[in-house]
Amino acid sequence: MSIAKREQLLKEIQELKERLRDREAALPAHSVRPHQIQEIEELEEKIAAREGKLAGMTKD
C-alpha cells in the first residue's frame, strides 16, 4: 500500500484514540450508562480494526 494510505490510517488511529480518551474521561464515577460503555467499545473496535489493517500493510 501507499505511504499516503499508511499515513491516513495512522491519523485515523490517533484521532480515534483521542476520542476514546475523551469518552473515558467523561465517564461518571457512578451510574455509568449502557450507551457510554457501548461508545467506548465501538471506538476500541474501530481502533483494533485500523491497527490490524496497518499491521497487514507493514507485512507486505
C-alpha positions in Angstrom: 0.0 0.0 0.0 1.0 3.5 -0.5 2.6 5.8 2.1 -0.4 8.1 1.9 -2.8 5.3 2.9 -0.5 4.3 5.7 -0.3 7.9 7.0 -4.1 8.2 6.7 -4.6 5.1 8.8 -2.1 6.4 11.4 -4.0 9.7 11.5 -7.4 7.9 12.0 -6.0 5.7 14.7 -4.6 8.8 16.6 -8.0 10.6 16.3 -9.9 7.5 17.5 -7.6 7.1 20.5 -8.1 10.8 21.4 -11.9 10.3 21.2 -11.6 7.2 23.3 -9.6 9.0 26.0 -12.2 11.8 26.0 -15.1 9.3 26.4 -13.3 7.5 29.2 -12.5 10.8 31.0 -16.2 11.8 30.7 -17.4 8.7 32.5 -19.0 9.4 35.8 -17.6 7.7 38.9 -21.0 6.2 39.5 -24.0 5.2 37.4 -22.3 4.6 34.1 -25.0 4.3 31.4 -25.0 1.5 28.8 -24.7 3.8 25.8 -21.5 5.2 27.4 -19.9 1.8 27.6 -21.2 1.0 24.1 -19.5 4.1 22.6 -16.2 3.1 24.2 -16.4 -0.4 23.0 -17.2 0.8 19.4 -14.2 3.1 19.5 -12.0 0.2 20.7 -13.2 -2.0 17.9 -12.5 0.7 15.3 -9.0 1.2 16.7 -8.3 -2.5 16.6 -9.6 -2.8 13.0 -7.4 0.0 11.8 -4.4 -1.3 13.7 -5.0 -4.7 12.0 -5.1 -3.0 8.6 -1.9 -1.2 9.4 -0.2 -4.3 10.6 -1.2 -6.0 7.3 0.2 -3.2 5.3 3.6 -3.4 7.0 3.9 -7.1 6.4 3.6 -6.6 2.6 
